[in-house]
């Protein structure tokens, strides 16, 4: 799965069960930016994704599965948590109408 594009990232520091959301844009040059004003570099090796922050020791690492990524994050200063993100521009939406509708039935013309 190609990472570049727009994603909705939900994160939960301390894995307390309360997620906050942020929009993240991954650029083809290996950089990313967020709607909270953060930025950094990203790298994908096979099914693993790592996000590094500019001017911060925070690292997000996760497993890529199609249009979903899930993983853990740390500041290396004691804070830890979990996160997941979902692609906001899925291939079916970009390439036209899906062959099945929302209920899993054959799409109507």
C-alpha positions, 0 to 999 in steps of 0.5 A: 500500500502506498502511503502518500496521501491524506490520512486521519490519525487517531492517537491515545497517549497512555492507552487510556481509551480516549483518542484524539484525531488529527489529519496527516498528509504524507508527501512523496518526498518522505515528509509529512505534515499534520493539521496540528502544525507538526511535521517530520519524516516518514519511512515505509519498509515492507509492512512497517511504517515509522514517523519521526517528528522534526525537533522532537524525539517522538516516534510513531511505529506501525503495521500497514494493512491496506488503507489502515495503519495501527501501532504504538508511539513513544517520546523516549522520555516515558510517554507511550501510547497507541494509534491508528490511522485510516486513509482519507482518499481510498482508491475506490473513491479516486477511481470511480464507483465501487462494484458493491454498495454500502450494504455489500449488494451489487451497486446500482447503475 
